[in-house]
């Protein structure tokens, strides 16, 4: 067979092959194929034009989730329909439907509080399920829902707190900032709308959690709740318990936990001094909280180990001359305890303020 004949035969075979390819049904031109987490088509973020897109196990559609602030939420157009399908939609495998249902929960909590209350018991576990979901958009929407139901129902949420605390602490300590901020907002709502006398016993076990980030978030919430107790609340909960918590957290691994413990220590010192003033008759507006007057230093040393008492006194014994301030900025140098319990040796020009009359000498 000659070369020209072979060449003609090859050309004929190629033409026949191209014709057979054209006869195969082609998918629509805009049909993207996902390969891993990215599309193969040119416009990676373009929405799908075909409903039957091949996704290889990953979602192809790009969905923008709108996060609506509570004050911008409007009432539902059809309350009965939304209410009757709420639980089913919250448990849907379609995360977009779940997000819509979570926003409906927020709307019902604001505009139809009494009616939604009927569903609180089965509702909370489904919200927790969404909080734990790895999809950030769904998780954040669920966290915003937590903040709204804490505000709406307050102490009615007490029975559900145990389900919510760990997920909220975990999400508030993760790396995704917008999720973290939503979780912190939910925790602030919780500590603002639920009685501290109820919250404190439930949060206290988390102060000893093995995860330092959880301990830190729990310390912050614990400190904020104590500040809302008031004189009578602190007296009822137990000054001894609270000062021991503060001393333990002062030596914690994370700065956030130590700072919360410092604030708690100062709060307890302020309460103690007010109660002592009341017992001595200096402040008749306050009830006598402690029968026997003793200094703050003596109280700490009587309730704590030597090292723990020293730690508390170190953060509460700073004295600053308020007369040496300008525009709210302290000019003088505080006279405080240094590491190890001894007084700081002042340098030339430093201002040393004498302790109040009757107070224990610094460093004793």
C-alpha positions as CSV (number, residue, x, y, z in Angstrom):
1,X,0.0,0.0,0.0
2,X,1.4,3.4,-1.0
3,X,2.1,6.3,1.3
4,X,-0.6,8.4,-0.3
5,X,-3.2,5.6,0.3
6,X,-2.2,5.3,4.0
7,X,-2.5,9.1,4.4
8,X,-6.0,9.1,2.9
9,X,-7.0,6.2,5.2
10,X,-5.8,8.1,8.3
11,X,-7.7,11.2,7.3
12,X,-10.9,9.2,6.8
13,X,-10.5,7.6,10.2
14,X,-9.9,11.0,11.9
15,X,-13.0,12.4,10.3
16,X,-15.1,9.5,11.3
17,X,-13.9,9.8,14.9
18,X,-14.7,13.6,15.1
19,X,-18.2,12.8,13.7
20,X,-18.8,10.2,16.4
21,X,-17.8,12.7,19.1
22,X,-20.2,15.3,17.8
23,X,-23.1,12.7,17.9
24,X,-22.7,12.3,21.7
25,X,-25.1,14.4,23.8
26,X,-23.2,17.3,25.4
27,X,-24.0,18.9,28.8
28,X,-25.0,22.6,28.9
29,X,-22.1,25.0,28.4
30,X,-22.3,26.6,31.8
31,X,-22.2,23.4,33.7
32,X,-19.2,23.6,36.1
33,X,-17.4,20.6,37.4
34,X,-15.9,20.8,40.9
35,X,-12.6,19.2,41.4
36,X,-11.9,19.2,45.1
37,X,-12.9,22.6,46.4
38,X,-12.5,24.5,43.2
39,X,-14.3,24.6,39.9
40,X,-12.7,23.7,36.7
41,X,-14.6,26.4,34.8
42,X,-13.1,29.9,34.3
43,X,-15.2,31.9,36.7
44,X,-14.6,30.2,40.0
45,X,-17.2,32.1,41.9
46,X,-19.9,32.2,39.2
47,X,-23.2,30.8,40.2
48,X,-24.4,27.6,38.7
49,X,-26.5,27.8,35.6
50,X,-27.4,24.1,35.5
51,X,-29.2,22.4,38.4
52,X,-27.5,19.1,37.7
53,X,-23.9,20.3,38.1
54,X,-21.3,17.7,38.8
55,X,-19.8,18.5,42.2
56,X,-17.7,15.5,43.1
57,X,-19.0,15.7,46.7
58,X,-18.6,19.4,47.2
59,X,-21.2,22.1,46.8
60,X,-20.9,24.1,43.6
61,X,-23.4,26.9,44.3
62,X,-22.0,30.1,45.9
63,X,-24.5,31.3,48.5
64,X,-24.3,34.6,50.2
65,X,-25.7,34.4,53.8
66,X,-26.9,37.7,55.2
67,X,-26.4,38.3,58.9
68,X,-29.1,40.5,60.1
69,X,-28.8,42.4,63.4
70,X,-31.5,41.8,65.9
71,X,-32.8,45.4,65.7
72,X,-33.2,45.0,61.9
73,X,-35.3,41.9,62.0
74,X,-38.9,42.3,61.0
75,X,-41.9,40.2,61.8
76,X,-42.8,37.1,59.8
77,X,-45.4,37.5,57.1
78,X,-46.9,34.1,57.8
79,X,-46.4,33.2,61.5
80,X,-48.5,30.0,61.5
81,X,-46.7,28.4,58.6
82,X,-43.3,29.3,59.9
83,X,-44.1,28.0,63.3
84,X,-45.6,24.7,62.2
85,X,-42.6,23.8,60.1
86,X,-39.9,25.3,62.4
87,X,-38.5,22.1,64.0
88,X,-38.4,20.2,60.8
89,X,-36.5,23.0,59.0
90,X,-34.1,23.3,61.9
91,X,-33.2,19.6,61.5
92,X,-33.0,19.8,57.7
93,X,-30.0,18.5,55.8
94,X,-30.2,21.6,53.6
95,X,-28.1,24.1,55.6
96,X,-29.6,27.1,53.8
97,X,-33.1,26.0,55.0
98,X,-31.6,25.6,58.5
99,X,-30.3,29.2,58.4
100,X,-33.7,30.5,57.4
101,X,-35.3,28.6,60.2
102,X,-32.8,30.0,62.7
103,X,-33.6,33.5,61.6
104,X,-37.3,32.6,62.0
105,X,-36.5,31.6,65.6
106,X,-35.0,35.0,66.2
107,X,-38.0,36.7,64.7
108,X,-40.4,34.6,66.8
109,X,-38.4,35.3,69.9
110,X,-38.7,39.1,69.3
111,X,-42.3,39.3,68.0
112,X,-44.0,36.2,69.3
113,X,-42.1,35.4,72.5
114,X,-44.9,33.6,74.3
115,X,-45.7,31.3,71.4
116,X,-42.2,30.3,70.8
117,X,-41.8,29.4,74.5
118,X,-43.8,26.3,73.9
119,X,-41.0,24.9,71.7
120,X,-38.0,25.9,73.8
121,X,-37.3,22.3,75.1
122,X,-37.0,20.7,71.6
123,X,-35.7,23.8,70.1
124,X,-32.4,24.3,72.0
125,X,-30.8,20.9,71.1
126,X,-31.4,21.7,67.4
127,X,-29.8,25.2,67.9
128,X,-26.8,23.5,69.6
129,X,-26.5,21.1,66.7
130,X,-26.1,24.1,64.3
131,X,-23.6,25.8,66.7
132,X,-21.4,22.7,66.4
133,X,-21.7,22.6,62.7
134,X,-18.4,23.1,60.9
135,X,-20.0,25.3,58.3
136,X,-19.2,28.8,59.5
137,X,-22.2,30.6,58.1
138,X,-24.6,28.2,59.8
139,X,-22.6,28.3,63.0
140,X,-22.7,32.1,63.2
141,X,-26.4,32.3,62.5
142,X,-27.0,29.8,65.3
143,X,-24.8,31.9,67.7
144,X,-26.8,35.0,66.9
145,X,-29.9,33.0,67.6
146,X,-28.5,32.1,71.1
147,X,-27.9,35.7,71.9
148,X,-31.5,36.6,71.0
149,X,-33.1,33.8,72.9
150,X,-31.0,34.6,76.0
151,X,-32.3,38.1,75.9
152,X,-35.9,37.0,75.2
153,X,-36.2,34.3,77.9
154,X,-33.6,35.0,80.5
155,X,-33.8,32.6,83.4
156,X,-36.3,30.4,81.5
157,X,-33.1,29.2,79.7
158,X,-31.6,27.8,82.9
159,X,-32.5,24.2,82.1
160,X,-30.7,24.6,78.7
161,X,-27.5,26.2,80.0
162,X,-25.7,23.0,80.4
163,X,-26.2,22.1,76.7
164,X,-25.0,25.6,75.6
165,X,-22.0,26.4,77.7
166,X,-19.4,24.1,76.2
167,X,-20.2,24.9,72.6
168,X,-20.2,28.6,73.3
169,X,-16.9,28.5,75.1
170,X,-15.4,26.5,72.3
171,X,-16.6,28.7,69.5
172,X,-15.6,31.9,71.4
173,X,-12.0,30.6,71.5
174,X,-11.6,29.4,67.9
175,X,-9.5,31.1,65.2
176,X,-12.3,32.3,62.9
177,X,-12.8,35.8,64.0
178,X,-16.4,36.4,62.9
179,X,-17.5,33.2,64.5
180,X,-15.6,34.0,67.7
181,X,-17.2,37.5,67.9
182,X,-20.7,36.0,67.5
183,X,-20.0,33.5,70.3
184,X,-18.7,36.2,72.6
185,X,-21.8,38.3,71.9
186,X,-23.9,35.2,72.9
187,X,-21.9,34.8,76.1
188,X,-22.4,38.5,76.9
189,X,-26.1,38.2,76.3
190,X,-26.1,35.1,78.6
191,X,-24.3,36.9,81.5
192,X,-26.5,40.0,81.0
193,X,-29.9,38.3,81.0
194,X,-29.5,35.3,83.3
195,X,-29.2,35.7,87.1
196,X,-25.6,35.4,88.2
197,X,-26.6,33.4,91.2
198,X,-27.9,30.7,88.8
199,X,-25.0,31.0,86.3
200,X,-22.0,30.9,88.6
201,X,-22.5,27.3,89.9
202,X,-22.9,26.1,86.3
203,X,-19.8,27.9,85.0
204,X,-17.5,27.1,87.9
205,X,-16.6,23.5,86.8
206,X,-15.3,25.0,83.5
207,X,-12.7,27.0,85.4
208,X,-10.9,23.7,85.9
209,X,-11.3,22.4,82.3
210,X,-8.1,20.9,80.8
211,X,-8.5,23.2,77.8
212,X,-6.8,26.6,78.7
213,X,-9.0,28.5,76.2
214,X,-12.2,27.2,77.8
215,X,-10.9,28.1,81.2
216,X,-10.1,31.6,80.0
217,X,-13.6,32.2,78.5
218,X,-15.2,30.8,81.6
219,X,-13.1,33.1,83.8
220,X,-14.2,36.1,81.9
221,X,-17.9,35.2,82.1
222,X,-17.5,34.3,85.8
223,X,-16.0,37.6,86.6
224,X,-18.7,39.5,84.7
225,X,-21.4,37.6,86.5
226,X,-19.9,38.3,90.0
227,X,-19.9,42.0,89.2
228,X,-23.7,41.7,88.9
229,X,-24.2,39.9,92.2
230,X,-24.2,43.0,94.4
231,X,-23.4,43.0,98.1
232,X,-26.1,40.7,99.2
233,X,-25.5,38.3,96.3
234,X,-21.8,38.0,97.1
235,X,-22.6,37.4,100.7
236,X,-25.1,34.7,99.8
237,X,-22.9,32.9,97.3
238,X,-19.9,33.0,99.7
239,X,-17.0,35.3,99.8
240,X,-14.7,32.4,100.7
241,X,-15.6,30.5,97.5
242,X,-15.1,33.6,95.3
243,X,-11.7,34.6,96.6
244,X,-10.5,31.0,96.1
245,X,-11.6,31.1,92.5
246,X,-9.8,34.4,92.0
247,X,-6.6,33.1,93.5
248,X,-6.6,29.9,91.4
249,X,-7.2,31.8,88.1
250,X,-4.4,34.3,88.9
251,X,-1.9,31.6,88.2
252,X,-3.6,30.3,85.0
253,X,-1.7,29.7,81.8
254,X,-3.4,32.3,79.6
255,X,-3.3,36.1,80.2
256,X,-7.0,36.4,79.4
257,X,-7.8,34.2,82.4
258,X,-5.4,36.0,84.7
259,X,-6.8,39.4,83.7
260,X,-10.3,38.2,84.5
261,X,-9.1,37.0,87.9
262,X,-7.4,40.3,88.6
263,X,-10.7,42.1,87.9
264,X,-12.6,39.6,90.1
265,X,-10.1,40.2,92.9
266,X,-10.6,44.0,92.7
267,X,-14.3,43.5,92.7
268,X,-14.2,41.3,95.8
269,X,-11.8,43.8,97.6
270,X,-14.3,46.6,96.9
271,X,-17.1,44.6,98.2
272,X,-15.1,43.6,101.3
273,X,-14.2,47.2,102.1
274,X,-17.8,48.3,101.7
275,X,-19.0,45.5,104.0
276,X,-16.3,46.4,106.6
277,X,-17.4,50.1,106.4
278,X,-20.9,49.0,107.0
279,X,-20.0,46.9,110.0
280,X,-18.2,49.8,111.6
281,X,-21.0,52.1,110.9
282,X,-19.3,54.2,108.3
283,X,-21.9,53.5,105.6
284,X,-25.4,53.0,106.9
285,X,-26.8,52.3,103.4
286,X,-25.1,48.9,103.3
287,X,-26.1,45.9,105.3
288,X,-23.6,44.5,107.7
289,X,-22.1,41.5,105.7
290,X,-19.4,40.4,108.1
291,X,-19.7,40.4,111.9
292,X,-16.0,40.9,112.7
293,X,-14.0,43.7,111.2
294,X,-10.5,42.7,109.9
295,X,-8.2,44.0,107.2
296,X,-8.4,42.8,103.6
297,X,-4.9,41.4,104.0
298,X,-5.9,39.4,107.2
299,X,-9.0,38.1,105.5
300,X,-7.0,36.8,102.5
301,X,-4.4,35.2,104.7
302,X,-7.1,33.5,106.8
303,X,-8.9,32.0,103.8
304,X,-6.0,31.2,101.4
305,X,-2.7,29.5,101.4
306,X,0.3,31.8,101.8
307,X,1.2,31.8,98.1
308,X,-2.4,32.4,97.0
309,X,-2.9,35.2,99.5
310,X,0.3,36.8,98.3
311,X,-1.0,36.6,94.7
312,X,-4.3,38.3,95.6
313,X,-2.6,41.0,97.7
314,X,-0.2,41.7,94.9
315,X,-3.0,42.7,92.5
316,X,-5.1,44.5,95.0
317,X,-2.6,46.4,97.1
318,X,-1.6,49.1,94.5
319,X,-2.2,52.6,95.9
320,X,-2.2,55.6,93.7
321,X,-2.3,59.3,94.7
322,X,-5.5,60.5,92.9
323,X,-4.4,64.1,93.5
324,X,-1.4,63.5,91.2
325,X,-3.5,63.0,88.0
326,X,-3.9,65.2,85.0
327,X,-6.8,64.7,82.6
328,X,-7.4,61.3,84.1
329,X,-3.8,60.2,83.7
330,X,-1.8,59.3,86.8
331,X,1.4,61.3,87.2
332,X,2.7,59.6,90.2
333,X,4.2,56.1,90.4
334,X,2.1,53.4,92.2
335,X,3.5,51.9,95.3
336,X,2.9,48.2,95.0
337,X,4.1,44.8,95.9
338,X,6.8,43.3,93.7
339,X,7.2,39.7,92.8
340,X,7.9,37.8,96.0
341,X,5.8,40.0,98.2
342,X,8.3,42.7,99.1
343,X,7.7,46.4,98.5
344,X,8.9,48.1,95.3
345,X,12.0,50.2,96.1
346,X,11.1,53.7,94.8
347,X,13.5,55.6,92.6
348,X,14.4,59.2,93.0
349,X,11.5,61.3,92.1
350,X,8.9,58.6,92.6
351,X,5.8,59.4,94.6
352,X,5.0,57.1,97.5
353,X,1.5,57.3,98.9
354,X,1.0,56.3,102.5
355,X,-1.6,53.6,103.1
356,X,-4.9,54.6,104.5
357,X,-5.2,54.9,108.3
358,X,-5.7,51.6,109.9
359,X,-4.6,49.6,106.8
360,X,-1.9,47.1,107.0
361,X,1.6,48.1,105.9
362,X,2.4,47.1,102.4
363,X,4.7,44.1,102.1
364,X,3.8,42.7,105.5
